[in-house]
Amino acid sequence: MNALSPLDYTALIFFLVTVLGYGWISRYGTIKEQHIGSGMHLQRENWINTMLERETRMLDMLILTNLSQGNAFFGSTAIVIVGALATTLGSAQEISTMLAQLPLAANNSPEIIKLKIMFMILIFLVAFFKFAWAFRLTHYTSILIGGTPLAPNTNNKAAQDHAKRTVQLADLAGYHSNGGLHTYYYGIAASGWFLNPYIFMGATILILAVLFRREFHSRSHAIINHHLNKS
């Protein structure tokens, strides 16, 4: 890492602090109840509680299959991106020459290019593990749904306890899937580092602003979190 300049270190630390900070605040901070995930939790509760009264659970399995396929798609795409980035490690010299011809581009030696490519690889590996775990969690959720008793034909408390655990597992699947999507966004921001550290930091701020608006102030947020507007 000695090839990196102090500004590069600053940009990297800024990226890690802001990205991890946003994730922590969204999940554990005082504004977590305003997050779109809070509304999705209530919607999952409505879904599972409604499912308790249905004898046929095919609709619920179709929903989970759709979610599972989405996670599988993004997870496999992340691995493809990792493979593509790995192949560029052998072309660091050519990439360095190409970037040197672009305006605003910093002085990227082949060694620095390799470090930045490896950083991108790390980001998309995180995305893969997030989506792979979310994919597995949807399977676990489907098993719990398959074992959910009908509320009218069994002890109501037992059915409610089972439904609560199902919702918690579905929430975990949604959390890791959302984290995987976030990592894709962060990969876009990290690509700005190939030009210069200032663009890297600016892209990080822009990406976080987009995420914050979509998860706290978008129209979809207002629809899903309609309960927050009730008196």
C-alpha positions in Angstrom: 0.0 0.0 0.0 3.1 2.3 0.0 2.3 3.3 -3.6 -0.8 5.1 -2.5 -0.6 8.8 -1.8 -1.9 10.4 1.4 -4.9 11.7 -0.5 -5.7 8.1 -1.7 -5.6 7.0 1.9 -7.9 9.9 2.9 -10.4 8.9 0.2 -10.3 5.3 1.1 -10.9 6.0 4.8 -13.7 8.5 3.9 -15.4 5.8 1.8 -15.2 3.2 4.5 -16.3 5.5 7.3 -19.3 7.0 5.4 -20.4 3.6 3.9 -20.2 1.7 7.2 -21.6 4.7 9.1 -24.7 4.9 6.8 -25.3 1.1 7.2 -25.0 1.4 11.0 -27.3 4.4 11.3 -29.9 2.9 9.0 -30.0 -0.3 11.1 -29.3 0.8 14.6 -29.6 4.6 14.7 -32.4 6.8 15.9 -33.8 7.1 12.4 -34.1 3.4 11.8 -37.9 3.5 12.3 -38.0 6.0 9.4 -36.2 3.5 7.1 -38.1 1.8 4.3 -37.1 -1.5 5.9 -39.3 -0.7 8.9 -42.3 -0.5 6.6 -41.3 -3.7 4.9 -41.1 -5.4 8.2 -44.8 -4.5 8.9 -45.7 -5.6 5.4 -44.1 -9.0 6.0 -46.0 -9.3 9.2 -49.2 -8.6 7.3 -48.2 -11.2 4.7 -47.4 -14.0 7.1 -50.5 -13.3 9.4 -52.7 -13.4 6.3 -51.0 -16.6 5.2 -52.0 -18.3 8.5 -55.6 -18.2 7.4 -54.9 -19.8 4.0 -54.9 -23.5 3.6 -53.0 -23.4 0.3 -49.6 -21.7 0.4 -48.7 -21.8 -3.3 -48.9 -18.0 -3.6 -46.5 -17.6 -0.7 -44.0 -20.0 -2.2 -44.2 -18.2 -5.5 -43.4 -14.9 -3.8 -40.3 -16.6 -2.1 -39.3 -18.2 -5.4 -39.3 -14.7 -7.0 -37.2 -13.3 -4.2 -34.8 -16.2 -4.4 -34.3 -15.9 -8.1 -33.5 -12.2 -7.7 -30.8 -13.0 -5.1 -29.4 -15.8 -7.3 -29.2 -13.4 -10.3 -27.4 -10.6 -8.5 -25.1 -13.1 -6.6 -24.0 -14.8 -9.9 -23.6 -11.5 -11.6 -21.3 -10.4 -8.8 -19.1 -13.4 -9.4 -19.0 -12.6 -13.1 -17.9 -9.1 -12.3 -15.2 -10.5 -10.0 -13.9 -12.7 -12.8 -13.9 -9.8 -15.2 -12.0 -7.6 -12.8 -9.5 -10.4 -12.1 -8.7 -10.7 -15.8 -7.8 -7.0 -15.9 -5.0 -7.4 -13.4 -2.8 -8.6 -16.2 -3.6 -5.4 -18.2 -2.7 -2.9 -15.5 -0.1 -1.2 -17.8 -2.5 -0.7 -20.6 -5.2 0.6 -18.2 -2.7 3.0 -16.7 -1.7 4.3 -20.1 -5.4 4.7 -21.1 -6.3 6.5 -17.9 -3.4 8.9 -18.3 -5.0 10.3 -21.4 -8.3 11.2 -19.6 -8.9 14.6 -18.1 -8.7 14.9 -14.3 -7.0 11.5 -14.1 -4.4 11.1 -11.4 -1.0 9.5 -11.9 -1.9 5.9 -11.7 1.0 3.5 -12.0 0.4 -0.1 -12.9 0.9 -1.1 -9.2 -1.7 1.4 -8.1 -4.1 0.2 -10.8 -3.7 -3.4 -9.4 -4.5 -2.2 -5.9 -7.6 -0.4 -7.0 -8.8 -3.4 -9.0 -8.3 -5.7 -6.0 -10.3 -3.2 -3.9 -13.1 -3.5 -6.5 -12.9 -7.3 -6.4 -13.2 -7.2 -2.6 -16.4 -5.0 -2.9 -18.1 -7.4 -5.3 -17.0 -10.4 -3.3 -18.9 -8.9 -0.3 -21.9 -8.5 -2.6 -21.7 -12.1 -3.6 -21.6 -13.3 0.0 -24.5 -11.0 0.9 -26.7 -12.3 -2.0 -25.7 -15.9 -1.5 -26.7 -15.8 2.2 -30.0 -14.0 1.3 -30.6 -16.7 -1.3 -30.1 -19.4 1.4 -32.3 -17.5 3.9 -35.2 -17.4 1.5 -35.0 -21.2 1.3 -35.1 -21.4 5.1 -38.1 -19.1 5.1 -39.9 -21.3 2.6 -39.4 -24.3 4.9 -40.9 -22.4 7.8 -43.8 -21.4 5.6 -44.3 -25.0 4.7 -44.4 -25.9 8.4 -46.8 -23.1 9.4 -50.0 -24.5 10.9 -53.4 -23.1 10.1 -54.4 -20.7 12.9 -58.1 -21.9 13.1 -57.0 -25.6 13.5 -54.3 -25.4 16.1 -53.3 -23.5 19.2 -53.4 -19.8 18.2 -50.3 -19.0 20.3 -48.2 -21.7 18.6 -49.2 -20.4 15.2 -48.4 -16.8 16.1 -45.0 -17.8 17.5 -44.2 -19.7 14.3 -45.4 -16.8 12.2 -43.2 -14.4 14.2 -40.1 -16.6 13.6 -41.0 -16.7 9.9 -41.2 -12.9 9.7 -37.8 -12.6 11.5 -36.2 -14.9 9.0 -37.8 -13.1 6.0 -36.5 -9.8 7.5 -32.9 -11.2 7.7 -33.2 -12.3 4.0 -34.4 -8.9 3.1 -31.6 -7.2 5.1 -28.8 -9.2 3.4 -30.4 -8.7 0.0 -30.6 -5.0 0.5 -27.0 -5.0 1.7 -25.9 -6.7 -1.5 -27.7 -4.1 -3.6 -26.0 -1.4 -1.5 -22.6 -3.0 -2.3 -23.3 -2.7 -6.0 -23.9 1.0 -5.6 -20.7 1.3 -3.6 -18.8 -0.4 -6.4 -20.0 2.3 -8.7 -18.7 4.9 -6.3 -15.3 3.1 -6.0 -14.9 3.1 -9.8 -14.3 6.8 -9.5 -11.1 6.1 -7.7 -9.5 5.1 -11.0 -9.7 8.8 -12.0 -8.7 10.5 -8.8 -9.5 10.5 -5.1 -11.7 13.6 -5.3 -14.0 12.0 -7.8 -14.0 8.9 -5.5 -15.1 10.9 -2.5 -17.6 12.9 -4.6 -19.1 9.7 -6.1 -19.4 8.2 -2.6 -21.4 11.2 -1.4 -23.6 11.1 -4.4 -24.3 7.4 -4.0 -25.1 7.8 -0.4 -27.4 10.7 -1.2 -29.3 8.6 -3.7 -29.6 5.7 -1.2 -30.8 8.1 1.6 -33.4 9.6 -0.6 -34.7 6.3 -1.9 -34.8 4.7 1.6 -36.1 7.7 3.6 -37.8 10.2 1.3 -38.9 8.5 -1.9 -42.5 8.0 -3.1 -42.1 4.3 -2.6 -41.1 5.0 1.0 -44.2 7.1 1.5 -46.4 4.2 0.1 -44.7 1.4 2.1 -44.3 3.4 5.3 -47.8 4.9 5.2 -48.2 4.0 8.9 -45.7 6.7 9.9 -48.1 9.4 8.5 -51.1 8.1 10.6 -52.0 10.2 13.7 
